[in-house]
Amino acid sequence: MAFAEDLLKQAFLLLNKEPKTPTQASLRRSVSTAYYALFHLLIQDASANWSRLDTRDYLARAFEHKTMKEASTRAENATYDDPSVPPQVVAKLRSVARAFRELQFQRHLADYSNATRWDRIKASSKVNQSKTAFGDWKAIRNEYVAQRYLISLLSNYKDG
């Protein structure tokens, strides 16, 4: 997980690179990097479940941004009726899924929309959203619903 954490640290470094007048490049890259930090955190945890160490990198490359966004939308909107799943676990899972979806959208703006102007406050909110998602994920990563979420990130499988 060191790579994902390094990316999150890099997002904060870029956010604060120019203390007085941040450049659009630094702010945009901080938002993009914050998304990729969460993207890699989830992929690394999913791949860590694969028993063959020598093929984990191949598995990690199978994840697709669009499929992960769709799975995150489903997880965010799902009804979790199982009484054995504590509400705080559901809330944290929804927070991670929402952060993934929203950060992916913001990354697209940061990387491709020259019409979007970024300021430190707006960029900071996105980088901090990624940081919060890291904390929420670490709190629930071993829960059954979190592990199912990881599987859903790799496929279009829908429960029900």
C-alpha positions in Angstrom: 0.0 0.0 0.0 3.0 2.3 0.1 2.4 3.5 -3.5 -1.1 4.7 -2.8 0.0 6.5 0.4 2.9 8.0 -1.5 0.4 9.4 -4.1 -1.7 10.9 -1.3 1.3 12.6 0.2 2.3 13.8 -3.3 -1.2 15.3 -3.7 -0.7 17.3 -0.6 2.8 18.4 -1.7 1.4 19.6 -5.0 -1.5 21.4 -3.3 1.0 23.4 -1.1 3.9 23.7 -3.6 3.5 27.4 -4.1 2.5 28.9 -0.7 1.2 32.3 -2.0 0.0 31.9 -5.6 -0.5 28.3 -6.6 -0.3 27.5 -10.3 -3.1 25.8 -12.1 -0.7 23.0 -12.9 0.0 22.3 -9.2 -3.7 22.5 -8.2 -4.9 20.3 -11.1 -2.2 17.7 -10.5 -3.0 17.6 -6.8 -6.6 16.7 -7.6 -5.7 14.2 -10.2 -3.1 12.6 -7.9 -5.7 12.4 -5.1 -7.9 10.4 -7.3 -5.1 8.1 -8.4 -4.2 7.6 -4.7 -7.6 6.2 -3.9 -7.7 4.3 -7.2 -4.5 2.5 -6.4 -5.4 1.9 -2.7 -8.5 0.0 -3.8 -6.7 -2.0 -6.5 -3.9 -2.9 -4.2 -6.2 -4.2 -1.6 -8.2 -6.2 -4.1 -5.0 -7.6 -5.6 -3.7 -8.5 -2.2 -6.5 -11.0 -1.9 -5.0 -12.9 -4.9 -2.9 -15.8 -3.6 -0.4 -15.9 -6.5 2.1 -13.2 -5.7 3.7 -13.5 -9.2 0.4 -12.6 -11.0 -0.9 -9.8 -8.7 0.4 -7.1 -11.1 -1.5 -8.7 -14.0 -4.7 -8.7 -11.9 -4.2 -5.0 -10.9 -4.0 -4.1 -14.6 -7.4 -5.6 -15.2 -9.2 -2.9 -13.3 -10.9 -0.3 -15.4 -11.9 3.2 -14.4 -15.4 3.1 -15.8 -16.2 -0.3 -14.3 -14.9 1.0 -10.9 -17.1 4.1 -11.2 -20.2 2.0 -12.0 -19.5 -0.3 -9.0 -19.0 2.7 -6.8 -22.3 4.2 -7.8 -24.0 0.9 -7.1 -22.3 0.6 -3.7 -23.2 4.1 -2.8 -26.9 3.6 -3.6 -27.3 0.0 -2.4 -29.7 -1.0 0.3 -27.8 -2.9 3.0 -30.5 -4.9 4.8 -28.3 -7.4 6.5 -28.6 -6.7 10.3 -25.1 -8.1 10.8 -23.6 -5.2 8.9 -23.2 -2.3 11.3 -24.6 1.1 10.0 -21.2 2.7 10.6 -19.6 0.2 8.2 -22.3 1.0 5.6 -21.7 4.7 6.1 -17.9 4.3 5.6 -18.4 2.1 2.5 -20.7 4.7 1.0 -18.2 7.4 1.8 -15.4 5.6 0.0 -17.7 4.8 -3.0 -18.9 8.4 -3.2 -15.3 9.7 -2.9 -14.1 7.4 -5.7 -17.0 8.5 -8.0 -16.6 12.2 -7.3 -12.8 12.2 -7.4 -12.9 10.5 -10.8 -15.2 13.2 -12.1 -13.0 15.9 -10.6 -9.9 14.3 -12.1 -11.5 14.5 -15.5 -12.1 18.2 -15.0 -8.6 18.7 -13.6 -6.9 16.8 -16.5 -9.1 17.8 -19.4 -11.2 21.0 -18.8 -9.3 24.2 -19.4 -12.5 26.0 -18.7 -12.4 24.9 -15.0 -10.3 27.2 -12.8 -9.0 25.8 -9.6 -8.2 27.5 -6.4 -6.5 26.1 -3.3 -9.8 25.8 -1.4 -11.5 23.8 -4.1 -8.5 21.6 -4.7 -7.9 21.1 -1.0 -11.4 19.8 -0.5 -10.8 17.1 -3.1 -7.4 16.1 -1.7 -9.0 15.9 1.8 -11.9 13.9 0.4 -9.3 11.3 -0.7 -7.6 11.4 2.7 -10.9 10.8 4.4 -11.7 7.9 2.1 -8.3 6.4 3.0 -9.3 6.5 6.7 -12.7 5.2 6.1 -11.4 2.4 3.9 -8.8 1.3 6.5 -11.5 1.1 9.1 -13.7 -1.3 7.0 -11.3 -3.0 4.6 -11.7 -6.4 6.2 -15.5 -6.3 6.5 -17.5 -8.7 4.3 -19.3 -5.8 2.4 -16.0 -4.1 1.8 -14.5 -7.2 0.3 -17.5 -7.6 -1.9 -17.1 -4.0 -3.0 -13.5 -4.8 -4.1 -14.8 -7.7 -6.2 -17.4 -5.5 -7.8 -14.7 -3.0 -8.9 -13.4 -5.6 -11.3 -16.7 -6.7 -13.0 -20.1 -5.5 -14.0 -21.7 -8.1 -11.6 -24.8 -6.8 -9.9 -26.3 -8.4 -6.8 -29.9 -9.4 -6.8 
